[in-house]
Amino acid sequence: MSRSAPVVPAALLAFALTLSACTGGGDDGAKGTPGSPGLRDPYFPKMGNGGYDVTHYGLTLDYHPDGNHLRATAVITARAKQDLSAFDLDLKGLDVKGVTVEGEEARWNRAGQELTVRPKEDLDKGETFRTTVRYSGTPETITDPDGSEEGWLRTGDGALALGEPTGSMAWFPGNHHPSDKASYDVTVTVPEGVQAVSNGELTKESTKKGRTTTTWHTAEPMASYLATVAIGRYDIRRSTTPDGLPVYVAVDPSQAKASRKVLARIPEIMTWSEDIFGPYPFSSTGAIVDRPDDAAYALETQNRPFFPGAPDTELLVHELAHQWYGDSVTPRTWRDMWLNEGFATYAEWLWQEEHGGRTAQQVFDALYDGDYYQDRTDDEAIWAFPPAKPSSAAHISDSPVYERGAMVLHKIRQKTGDNTFRTLLRGWATAHRHGNADTAEFTAYVERQVPDEDFSGIWKEWLYGDGKPGRP
Ligand SMILES: [Zn+2]
């Protein structure tokens, strides 16, 4: 946190001053350079920003559902990864009212989704610094390359924030790339009688002058695309799993009856999941069910996944499995999305297999033989591109990433047998718990754990290969 100048030998200082004079740097001997405006993600190159690493977001949101108006302050604690003269945050829409860095007014400007901040003094590499952004307005709904809606979504009685892959920049400034995870405190003020639900645990609640304020604390690292806030009227149920893990479920009243039975199975599904995937990585669980006007997909928002209506059991299993695969072990870039979706889809297959449904082998065979879906074109679509190389940003949520990703895991299981496969599933979740991982790390991990088997054919044909692999 210290901003005091480092002790520099006089000779070096003279050199630095000469250098800054030569390069036309600031007259205070500035040596920093601007952080890059993106992280060159293969699918979303402008998402995220270079030069710093966020450790904590403190978001204070004041929301009026009637006018869909947000007034907010984001306090972003970060560590500089280089000497910085300026850095970017991702923010789409909204009006910025002011920016400070370490309490001092900073210069800033905006271009597209980039909010560029120039602190009064350069930041030193390794320094922890705090940036405060005050902003307000009506947050935007963002249309993804695949045509689905995310960001800030209206519901009948409030709003909902969904962030995969880019929607979080619609409601708070940040380093919006899965590779930069942080802890969060989200404080939301809404009219009395309206509720606000977010990730983590509810730590504070108070009502003053007709406005209710709740604070949610997320201690474990979270990628910003998994952050959510749901505002409206909810039927709220709290319970605990047999292990004592808090369960917090918030359901739109119109969906309460249809959801009750399936959501009551969360403790049972958590116990089953822990048995297979290993210790649960977070400090609470649950679900949010709401009815956004423009989105009809579920999302594995951290701690409590979101559903656009009462889920069925398999979908609930899928989104809870993501807490291990996606939320705890997070893709390093959006190219590694199959590490989320292949695993969560395979979790559904395992659940069915162990609960009187089809075996994973039967599901695999149906997919391979092209009689899994009602529609033949859906069966064909699985072979459109390999799981580890989606053809473009518009296709990162297509069936090759989901079903064919799960088929990769099944091919591994066929080779290793059930016991070793289970050890691999658990071990992978443990090895990268609360971190990031990519496809190359996964294949290296499998090869390291099972050195006697040759997986190269699976990688070549099933993971990276174009078209439908030949029958073994
Ligand atoms: Zn999923």
Residues whose N, C-alpha, C, O or C-beta is under 5 A from the ligand:
A	BS01	ZN	E341 A344
